[in-house]
Amino acid sequence: MSGSDTDRHGGEEGSRVVVVGKGGVGKSTVTALLCRLLARRGEAVVAVDADEQMNLGAALGFASEELAKVTPLALDAGYVEEKTGARPGEGAGAMLRLNPDVADVVERLALPGPDGVRLLVMGSVQRAGGGCLCPENSLLAATVRSMRLRRHEVVVMDTHAGVEHFGRAVARGFDQAVVMVDPTFNGVQVGARTARLAADLGITSLHLVVNRVRRAGDLERALDYLGRADAAGALDFSSVRELPYDEKALDGEPSVAGLLGESALGDAVGRLAHDLVAGLAADRDGDASCAP
């Protein structure tokens, strides 16, 4: 990923996708499936793990011994200091570079994995007040913003539970958000708040995903809850998808590899992947009528 190549194209042609929602709704599983499926469609995918649990690598199918060698970006003291001028844990009273040059972050720190997906583990800022002026926070936010994308490049970011990452503005610069909910009142309430914050940050395409649909009526119930949470009708979703509850998701857990063949969940996430790239494909090919 190179700024100079992007400039030659006259602008970004790839896409940044952030996956958001309450804890336990299945964000890491769906993020991993999206990454693997998009890579199989020919996209150059960078999977960004910004969840403090850091489970995305295992879901993608990385071996545990490979993941054990990974130092999260926020804890890589040498890299943080090189780019911001201060080491992790410092910052109060220090002169920080608030717009550090991290154009080399993928080449230097990302781990290549299944289907060619590259994994970048961000880590988290372990301190109160997530908006603090600290080098780790500055670097995490700059990393996302600086990933200038060329043709057929996609960044997909798994996030913390809830909405805290928006408070730290790590999600700035993304153009698409997958808002994940389950068919529960609480799940939809969190999803609606997250969607509003995503729109406030300038994310132009919101995709509503209702996960773990078990029976007829689950989708309609979730949409009814959404209507109550969004009484003014301000939210405008580019697509709405339901993902079925699939026992296969437990068979190979934590890896999603077993869902990439014939599985109801894998097929449904494949249709979601189409939603994410359809507009981009239309821009590239001049044909807005590509089929799922």
C-alpha positions as a Python dict, from the first residue, in 0.01 Angstrom:
ca = {
    (1, 'M'): (0, 0, 0),
    (2, 'S'): (162, 315, -122),
    (3, 'G'): (67, 679, -115),
    (4, 'S'): (258, 751, -437),
    (5, 'D'): (69, 484, -630),
    (6, 'T'): (-259, 618, -495),
    (7, 'D'): (-168, 968, -605),
    (8, 'R'): (-92, 844, -955),
    (9, 'H'): (-441, 698, -970),
    (10, 'G'): (-582, 1035, -864),
    (11, 'G'): (-751, 902, -549),
    (12, 'E'): (-833, 594, -349),
    (13, 'E'): (-980, 300, -539),
    (14, 'G'): (-987, 49, -255),
    (15, 'S'): (-1211, 48, 48),
    (16, 'R'): (-1185, 65, 426),
    (17, 'V'): (-1446, -136, 615),
    (18, 'V'): (-1499, -121, 993),
    (19, 'V'): (-1706, -390, 1168),
    (20, 'V'): (-1887, -262, 1477),
    (21, 'G'): (-2142, -374, 1733),
    (22, 'K'): (-2186, -487, 2091),
    (23, 'G'): (-1967, -752, 2249),
    (24, 'G'): (-2053, -1114, 2172),
    (25, 'V'): (-2247, -1042, 1855),
    (26, 'G'): (-1998, -1228, 1634),
    (27, 'K'): (-1785, -944, 1494),
    (28, 'S'): (-1456, -1136, 1483),
    (29, 'T'): (-1610, -1439, 1310),
    (30, 'V'): (-1780, -1227, 1046),
    (31, 'T'): (-1472, -1006, 1001),
    (32, 'A'): (-1254, -1313, 943),
    (33, 'L'): (-1502, -1459, 695),
    (34, 'L'): (-1523, -1130, 507),
    (35, 'C'): (-1144, -1110, 487),
    (36, 'R'): (-1102, -1464, 358),
    (37, 'L'): (-1388, -1435, 108),
    (38, 'L'): (-1278, -1094, -23),
    (39, 'A'): (-926, -1230, -71),
    (40, 'R'): (-1068, -1521, -269),
    (41, 'R'): (-1245, -1269, -490),
    (42, 'G'): (-910, -1117, -580),
    (43, 'E'): (-889, -831, -331),
    (44, 'A'): (-563, -761, -147),
    (45, 'V'): (-691, -768, 210),
    (46, 'V'): (-540, -625, 528),
    (47, 'A'): (-722, -749, 837),
    (48, 'V'): (-682, -502, 1124),
    (49, 'D'): (-745, -637, 1473),
    (50, 'A'): (-838, -339, 1690),
    (51, 'D'): (-1027, -549, 1946),
    (52, 'E'): (-859, -566, 2287),
    (53, 'Q'): (-927, -943, 2293),
    (54, 'M'): (-710, -981, 1979),
    (55, 'N'): (-889, -1293, 1853),
    (56, 'L'): (-902, -1205, 1482),
    (57, 'G'): (-581, -1392, 1395),
    (58, 'A'): (-714, -1717, 1538),
    (59, 'A'): (-1045, -1668, 1356),
    (60, 'L'): (-858, -1613, 1028),
    (61, 'G'): (-682, -1946, 1077),
    (62, 'F'): (-333, -1838, 1181),
    (63, 'A'): (-142, -2102, 1377),
    (64, 'S'): (-109, -2028, 1748),
    (65, 'E'): (272, -2038, 1727),
    (66, 'E'): (265, -1766, 1460),
    (67, 'L'): (37, -1544, 1667),
    (68, 'A'): (258, -1590, 1973),
    (69, 'K'): (535, -1405, 1789),
    (70, 'V'): (320, -1101, 1710),
    (71, 'T'): (378, -778, 1901),
    (72, 'P'): (68, -555, 1883),
    (73, 'L'): (138, -219, 1723),
    (74, 'A'): (44, -27, 2039),
    (75, 'L'): (301, -227, 2238),
    (76, 'D'): (585, -214, 1983),
    (77, 'A'): (792, 36, 2179),
    (78, 'G'): (1056, 83, 1911),
    (79, 'Y'): (809, 148, 1632),
    (80, 'V'): (589, 374, 1847),
    (81, 'E'): (888, 585, 1952),
    (82, 'E'): (1029, 598, 1599),
    (83, 'K'): (703, 732, 1461),
    (84, 'T'): (568, 952, 1741),
    (85, 'G'): (876, 1058, 1935),
    (86, 'A'): (764, 892, 2260),
    (87, 'R'): (746, 539, 2394),
    (88, 'P'): (428, 358, 2502),
    (89, 'G'): (323, 476, 2848),
    (90, 'E'): (477, 818, 2793),
    (91, 'G'): (319, 1127, 2647),
    (92, 'A'): (228, 1355, 2933),
    (93, 'G'): (446, 1659, 2878),
    (94, 'A'): (619, 1500, 2579),
    (95, 'M'): (633, 1650, 2230),
    (96, 'L'): (439, 1407, 2012),
    (97, 'R'): (414, 1389, 1636),
    (98, 'L'): (36, 1390, 1603),
    (99, 'N'): (42, 1288, 1235),
    (100, 'P'): (319, 1027, 1227),
    (101, 'D'): (428, 879, 895),
    (102, 'V'): (321, 514, 915),
    (103, 'A'): (301, 439, 544),
    (104, 'D'): (533, 143, 600),
    (105, 'V'): (327, -20, 876),
    (106, 'V'): (177, -299, 666),
    (107, 'E'): (506, -393, 501),
    (108, 'R'): (694, -391, 833),
    (109, 'L'): (446, -531, 1082),
    (110, 'A'): (165, -721, 906),
    (111, 'L'): (171, -1101, 918),
    (112, 'P'): (86, -1287, 594),
    (113, 'G'): (-167, -1565, 636),
    (114, 'P'): (-438, -1783, 480),
    (115, 'D'): (-562, -1681, 135),
    (116, 'G'): (-299, -1405, 133),
    (117, 'V'): (-477, -1199, 401),
    (118, 'R'): (-229, -982, 594),
    (119, 'L'): (-297, -937, 965),
    (120, 'L'): (-212, -619, 1154),
    (121, 'V'): (-270, -642, 1529),
    (122, 'M'): (-327, -296, 1670),
    (123, 'G'): (-364, -370, 2041),
    (124, 'S'): (-537, -120, 2267),
    (125, 'V'): (-459, 175, 2489),
    (126, 'Q'): (-484, 29, 2839),
    (127, 'R'): (-569, 340, 3037),
    (128, 'A'): (-869, 544, 3141),
    (129, 'G'): (-980, 821, 2910),
    (130, 'G'): (-948, 666, 2566),
    (131, 'G'): (-911, 1006, 2404),
    (132, 'C'): (-585, 1073, 2585),
    (133, 'L'): (-295, 1242, 2413),
    (134, 'C'): (-60, 944, 2424),
    (135, 'P'): (175, 805, 2159),
    (136, 'E'): (-10, 475, 2122),
    (137, 'N'): (-340, 647, 2055),
    (138, 'S'): (-182, 887, 1807),
    (139, 'L'): (-20, 599, 1622),
    (140, 'L'): (-332, 381, 1612),
    (141, 'A'): (-543, 660, 1465),
    (142, 'A'): (-273, 763, 1217),
    (143, 'T'): (-224, 406, 1102),
    (144, 'V'): (-580, 372, 983),
    (145, 'R'): (-589, 716, 821),
    (146, 'S'): (-260, 666, 638),
    (147, 'M'): (-347, 341, 460),
    (148, 'R'): (-385, 479, 112),
    (149, 'L'): (-536, 211, -105),
    (150, 'R'): (-466, 114, -459),
    (151, 'R'): (-686, -82, -696),
    (152, 'H'): (-822, -404, -542),
    (153, 'E'): (-701, -329, -189),
    (154, 'V'): (-934, -354, 109),
    (155, 'V'): (-881, -290, 480),
    (156, 'V'): (-1124, -464, 715),
    (157, 'M'): (-1107, -371, 1085),
    (158, 'D'): (-1250, -567, 1376),
    (159, 'T'): (-1324, -343, 1674),
    (160, 'H'): (-1382, -329, 2047),
    (161, 'A'): (-1727, -398, 2183),
    (162, 'G'): (-1963, -103, 2189),
    (163, 'V'): (-1868, 245, 2071),
    (164, 'E'): (-1542, 331, 2253),
    (165, 'H'): (-1328, 314, 1940),
    (166, 'F'): (-1530, 598, 1787),
    (167, 'G'): (-1450, 810, 2093),
    (168, 'R'): (-1081, 758, 2014),
    (169, 'A'): (-1152, 837, 1646),
    (170, 'V'): (-964, 527, 1534),
    (171, 'A'): (-1246, 466, 1285),
    (172, 'R'): (-1197, 800, 1107),
    (173, 'G'): (-1115, 757, 742),
    (174, 'F'): (-1329, 447, 685),
    (175, 'D'): (-1583, 465, 406),
    (176, 'Q'): (-1798, 161, 498),
    (177, 'A'): (-1926, 26, 828),
    (178, 'V'): (-2077, -315, 892),
    (179, 'V'): (-2312, -259, 1186),
    (180, 'M'): (-2367, -597, 1350),
    (181, 'V'): (-2661, -669, 1579),
    (182, 'D'): (-2841, -975, 1705),
    (183, 'P'): (-3223, -1000, 1729),
    (184, 'T'): (-3228, -854, 2081),
    (185, 'F'): (-3332, -513, 2207),
    (186, 'N'): (-2991, -441, 2362),
    (187, 'G'): (-2799, -556, 2056),
    (188, 'V'): (-3001, -332, 1825),
    (189, 'Q'): (-2979, -34, 2063),
    (190, 'V'): (-2598, -52, 2064),
    (191, 'G'): (-2597, -100, 1688),
    (192, 'A'): (-2813, 207, 1631),
    (193, 'R'): (-2589, 426, 1849),
    (194, 'T'): (-2284, 296, 1668),
    (195, 'A'): (-2439, 360, 1328),
    (196, 'R'): (-2518, 721, 1422),
    (197, 'L'): (-2160, 777, 1537),
    (198, 'A'): (-2026, 618, 1219),
    (199, 'A'): (-2236, 856, 1012),
    (200, 'D'): (-2113, 1149, 1222),
    (201, 'L'): (-1754, 1047, 1138),
    (202, 'G'): (-1833, 1068, 767),
    (203, 'I'): (-1868, 695, 696),
    (204, 'T'): (-2092, 708, 394),
    (205, 'S'): (-2204, 344, 354),
    (206, 'L'): (-2366, 165, 647),
    (207, 'H'): (-2454, -205, 618),
    (208, 'L'): (-2689, -352, 878),
    (209, 'V'): (-2622, -718, 959),
    (210, 'V'): (-2856, -916, 1185),
    (211, 'N'): (-2653, -1214, 1305),
    (212, 'R'): (-2760, -1551, 1450),
    (213, 'V'): (-3107, -1552, 1299),
    (214, 'R'): (-3266, -1879, 1417),
    (215, 'R'): (-3629, -1859, 1314),
    (216, 'A'): (-3879, -1670, 1103),
    (217, 'G'): (-3952, -1334, 1255),
    (218, 'D'): (-3605, -1267, 1399),
    (219, 'L'): (-3515, -1020, 1125),
    (220, 'E'): (-3849, -841, 1151),
    (221, 'R'): (-3812, -814, 1529),
    (222, 'A'): (-3466, -664, 1493),
    (223, 'L'): (-3595, -413, 1239),
    (224, 'D'): (-3881, -323, 1473),
    (225, 'Y'): (-3631, -258, 1754),
    (226, 'L'): (-3429, -47, 1511),
    (227, 'G'): (-3736, 159, 1424),
    (228, 'R'): (-3784, 239, 1792),
    (229, 'A'): (-3416, 330, 1833),
    (230, 'D'): (-3423, 545, 1520),
    (231, 'A'): (-3764, 707, 1552),
    (232, 'A'): (-3658, 1002, 1337),
    (233, 'G'): (-3560, 771, 1053),
    (234, 'A'): (-3219, 932, 1023),
    (235, 'L'): (-3024, 611, 958),
    (236, 'D'): (-2984, 517, 594),
    (237, 'F'): (-2846, 166, 542),
    (238, 'S'): (-2696, 76, 206),
    (239, 'S'): (-2791, -288, 263),
    (240, 'V'): (-2959, -510, 520),
    (241, 'R'): (-2851, -872, 557),
    (242, 'E'): (-2946, -1153, 791),
    (243, 'L'): (-2692, -1417, 888),
    (244, 'P'): (-2828, -1753, 1001),
    (245, 'Y'): (-2728, -1931, 1318),
    (246, 'D'): (-2497, -2208, 1193),
    (247, 'E'): (-2374, -2495, 1408),
    (248, 'K'): (-2071, -2526, 1179),
    (249, 'A'): (-1939, -2204, 1333),
    (250, 'L'): (-1871, -2404, 1651),
    (251, 'D'): (-1720, -2712, 1481),
    (252, 'G'): (-1387, -2552, 1382),
    (253, 'E'): (-1389, -2270, 1635),
    (254, 'P'): (-1204, -2035, 1655),
    (255, 'S'): (-1103, -2066, 1286),
    (256, 'V'): (-1358, -1989, 1016),
    (257, 'A'): (-1187, -2221, 767),
    (258, 'G'): (-1467, -2479, 793),
    (259, 'L'): (-1725, -2219, 693),
    (260, 'L'): (-1559, -2138, 362),
    (261, 'G'): (-1697, -2446, 186),
    (262, 'E'): (-2064, -2528, 197),
    (263, 'S'): (-2218, -2354, 495),
    (264, 'A'): (-2523, -2135, 543),
    (265, 'L'): (-2322, -1873, 732),
    (266, 'G'): (-2037, -1869, 480),
    (267, 'D'): (-2281, -1827, 192),
    (268, 'A'): (-2461, -1541, 369),
    (269, 'V'): (-2136, -1359, 448),
    (270, 'G'): (-2040, -1407, 84),
    (271, 'R'): (-2348, -1205, -11),
    (272, 'L'): (-2244, -940, 241),
    (273, 'A'): (-1899, -932, 82),
    (274, 'H'): (-2072, -863, -249),
    (275, 'D'): (-2252, -566, -92),
    (276, 'L'): (-1918, -421, 16),
    (277, 'V'): (-1747, -449, -323),
    (278, 'A'): (-2042, -400, -561),
    (279, 'G'): (-2014, -22, -571),
    (280, 'L'): (-1639, -38, -601),
    (281, 'A'): (-1665, -294, -881),
    (282, 'A'): (-1912, -70, -1062),
    (283, 'D'): (-1668, 220, -1043),
    (284, 'R'): (-1386, 5, -1177),
    (285, 'D'): (-1576, -166, -1454),
    (286, 'G'): (-1839, 93, -1540),
    (287, 'D'): (-2114, -164, -1479),
    (288, 'A'): (-2344, -123, -1180),
    (289, 'S'): (-2542, -437, -1255),
    (290, 'C'): (-2308, -709, -1125),
    (291, 'A'): (-2501, -994, -963),
    (292, 'P'): (-2441, -1136, -616),
}
